[in-house]
Amino acid sequence: MKLTVLIDNNTLIDRYFYGEPGVSYFIQDDNINILFDVGYTGAFIKNAHKMQINLKNIDLIVISHGHNDHTGGLFDLIKLYTEAAMEKIKYNKPKLIAHPLAFSNKQLSENEEIGSLIVADKLNKHFEVVLSKEPIWITDKLVFLGEIERQNEFENKIPIGKVQYNGNEIDDYVLDDSALVYKTSKGLVIITGCSHSGICNIIEYSKKICKDDRIVDVIGGFHLLNPTEETLKYTCEYIKQNNINELHACHCTDLRSKIELSKVSNLKEVGIGLVLEY
């Protein structure tokens, strides 16, 4: 598997790409081209073009969860495909995989819309949309986890705004938050968006679904933005106890959390243009 960072909060020195607070990764496995999240704007398309990555040749889009910094670029991607059709330029019509709640209305407050501005009905006109709570095996080695089991008591304790569910507005614990897991001969590589489910919950569920306790790497947001002392302490203890020797924590992981994580694991820098191969 080869993973290229198209969007992150961080840009690397002497690499001239567009950064924004969001996530988008281009993943290649078994001749399948996968787009994992699409950032907040169309900046990921500009970066892909600079990297000579052809987004008209995507087979699959995976959305980690429904917040706008992970779904906002869908508008620009639809424009890209629409313009290609108008100009009779060949392009794939990719499948889109997400949790059933990913495109529900999400609001932080009455005037703060934080969910996808494109709803499922519109997406169905442009993609083959598959919404699933259950894991979906994309290849023999790569799986979309679906809805993450939440087992521990120190993660995901505070809702993030409200979500529309069965006609009612309820506290949003971001049940749609999911991840990808890649099985290598040495263990699992876990790819996250924001880890609203809790990074430790995600790792535990990855082990269960893949039937492997070995973790090679975790890349993505860890949802450690000004975390409580309890959350940060137990997260670091979990990482240490599980012998997770390498982390690529980025996006929604603050400096204090990175410093603490670096004490228990080999923390690597992430930025747009980074390429990881497993």
WORA-V707076 format. One record per residue. N is the residue number from 0. RES is the residue in one small letter. D_CENTER is the distance of its C-alpha to the mean C-alpha in Angstrom with 2 decimals. Layout:
# WORA-V707076
[[N & RES & D_CENTER] [N & RES & D_CENTER]]
This chain:
# WORA-V707076
[[0 & m & 16.18] [1 & k & 15.54] [2 & l & 12.36] [3 & t & 12.96] [4 & v & 11.24] [5 & l & 11.99] [6 & i & 10.89] [7 & d & 10.83] [8 & n & 13.31] [9 & n & 15.50] [10 & t & 17.78] [11 & l & 20.00] [12 & i & 23.77] [13 & d & 25.53] [14 & r & 22.45] [15 & y & 22.88] [16 & f & 19.62] [17 & y & 18.33] [18 & g & 16.06] [19 & e & 14.62] [20 & p & 12.65] [21 & g & 9.24] [22 & v & 6.45] [23 & s & 7.24] [24 & y & 8.05] [25 & f & 11.08] [26 & i & 11.71] [27 & q & 15.27] [28 & d & 16.72] [29 & d & 20.10] [30 & n & 20.66] [31 & i & 17.64] [32 & n & 15.54] [33 & i & 11.92] [34 & l & 9.75] [35 & f & 5.97] [36 & d & 5.57] [37 & v & 8.95] [38 & g & 9.47] [39 & y & 12.45] [40 & t & 15.21] [41 & g & 16.34] [42 & a & 16.24] [43 & f & 13.79] [44 & i & 16.64] [45 & k & 19.20] [46 & n & 17.50] [47 & a & 17.09] [48 & h & 20.77] [49 & k & 21.83] [50 & m & 20.28] [51 & q & 22.04] [52 & i & 19.00] [53 & n & 20.07] [54 & l & 17.52] [55 & k & 20.39] [56 & n & 20.02] [57 & i & 16.57] [58 & d & 16.96] [59 & l & 13.71] [60 & i & 10.79] [61 & v & 7.89] [62 & i & 6.42] [63 & s & 4.11] [64 & h & 7.10] [65 & g & 10.03] [66 & h & 10.42] [67 & n & 11.96] [68 & d & 10.09] [69 & h & 7.17] [70 & t & 10.00] [71 & g & 13.03] [72 & g & 13.25] [73 & l & 14.01] [74 & f & 17.49] [75 & d & 18.03] [76 & l & 16.82] [77 & i & 19.31] [78 & k & 21.89] [79 & l & 21.41] [80 & y & 22.10] [81 & t & 24.86] [82 & e & 26.60] [83 & a & 26.43] [84 & a & 28.12] [85 & m & 30.70] [86 & e & 31.53] [87 & k & 31.60] [88 & i & 29.01] [89 & k & 27.51] [90 & y & 23.82] [91 & n & 21.80] [92 & k & 20.83] [93 & p & 17.43] [94 & k & 16.34] [95 & l & 13.38] [96 & i & 11.82] [97 & a & 10.50] [98 & h & 12.12] [99 & p & 15.56] [100 & l & 15.03] [101 & a & 12.03] [102 & f & 14.72] [103 & s & 17.24] [104 & n & 18.83] [105 & k & 17.36] [106 & q & 19.61] [107 & l & 19.93] [108 & s & 23.63] [109 & e & 26.06] [110 & n & 25.40] [111 & e & 21.73] [112 & e & 19.46] [113 & i & 15.78] [114 & g & 14.53] [115 & s & 14.22] [116 & l & 17.64] [117 & i & 17.68] [118 & v & 18.57] [119 & a & 18.43] [120 & d & 22.06] [121 & k & 21.48] [122 & l & 18.48] [123 & n & 20.81] [124 & k & 23.18] [125 & h & 20.92] [126 & f & 18.66] [127 & e & 19.30] [128 & v & 17.10] [129 & v & 16.46] [130 & l & 15.45] [131 & s & 15.60] [132 & k & 15.69] [133 & e & 16.74] [134 & p & 15.07] [135 & i & 15.29] [136 & w & 16.35] [137 & i & 15.42] [138 & t & 17.78] [139 & d & 20.04] [140 & k & 17.64] [141 & l & 14.08] [142 & v & 12.97] [143 & f & 10.52] [144 & l & 11.40] [145 & g & 12.10] [146 & e & 13.36] [147 & i & 13.26] [148 & e & 16.81] [149 & r & 17.55] [150 & q & 20.50] [151 & n & 21.13] [152 & e & 22.86] [153 & f & 21.31] [154 & e & 17.71] [155 & n & 16.57] [156 & k & 20.16] [157 & i & 19.95] [158 & p & 18.80] [159 & i & 17.03] [160 & g & 19.50] [161 & k & 20.46] [162 & v & 19.19] [163 & q & 21.50] [164 & y & 22.16] [165 & n & 25.22] [166 & g & 26.92] [167 & n & 26.58] [168 & e & 24.68] [169 & i & 23.40] [170 & d & 21.56] [171 & d & 17.78] [172 & y & 16.31] [173 & v & 13.00] [174 & l & 13.77] [175 & d & 11.19] [176 & d & 8.34] [177 & s & 7.33] [178 & a & 6.02] [179 & l & 7.79] [180 & v & 11.04] [181 & y & 13.57] [182 & k & 17.20] [183 & t & 19.43] [184 & s & 23.12] [185 & k & 22.56] [186 & g & 19.81] [187 & l & 16.09] [188 & v & 13.16] [189 & i & 10.03] [190 & i & 6.55] [191 & t & 4.28] [192 & g & 2.43] [193 & c & 6.17] [194 & s & 7.99] [195 & h & 10.33] [196 & s & 11.73] [197 & g & 12.92] [198 & i & 11.95] [199 & c & 15.34] [200 & n & 15.02] [201 & i & 11.90] [202 & i & 14.00] [203 & e & 17.03] [204 & y & 15.66] [205 & s & 14.38] [206 & k & 17.98] [207 & k & 19.47] [208 & i & 17.88] [209 & c & 18.42] [210 & k & 21.71] [211 & d & 21.25] [212 & d & 21.45] [213 & r & 20.89] [214 & i & 17.73] [215 & v & 17.72] [216 & d & 14.70] [217 & v & 11.47] [218 & i & 9.19] [219 & g & 6.68] [220 & g & 7.56] [221 & f & 10.23] [222 & h & 11.37] [223 & l & 14.72] [224 & l & 16.23] [225 & n & 19.94] [226 & p & 19.56] [227 & t & 22.80] [228 & e & 24.91] [229 & e & 24.55] [230 & t & 20.76] [231 & l & 20.69] [232 & k & 23.73] [233 & y & 22.61] [234 & t & 19.15] [235 & c & 21.06] [236 & e & 23.65] [237 & y & 21.22] [238 & i & 19.73] [239 & k & 23.38] [240 & q & 24.74] [241 & n & 22.29] [242 & n & 23.11] [243 & i & 19.62] [244 & n & 21.03] [245 & e & 18.17] [246 & l & 15.07] [247 & h & 12.91] [248 & a & 11.99] [249 & c & 11.03] [250 & h & 9.94] [251 & c & 11.10] [252 & t & 13.40] [253 & d & 16.99] [254 & l & 19.87] [255 & r & 21.75] [256 & s & 18.96] [257 & k & 18.43] [258 & i & 22.21] [259 & e & 22.43] [260 & l & 19.73] [261 & s & 21.66] [262 & k & 24.69] [263 & v & 23.39] [264 & s & 21.26] [265 & n & 21.14] [266 & l & 18.59] [267 & k & 17.76] [268 & e & 17.11] [269 & v & 14.10] [270 & g & 14.80] [271 & i & 14.62] [272 & g & 16.46] [273 & l & 15.71] [274 & v & 16.05] [275 & l & 15.54] [276 & e & 17.46] [277 & y & 17.91]]
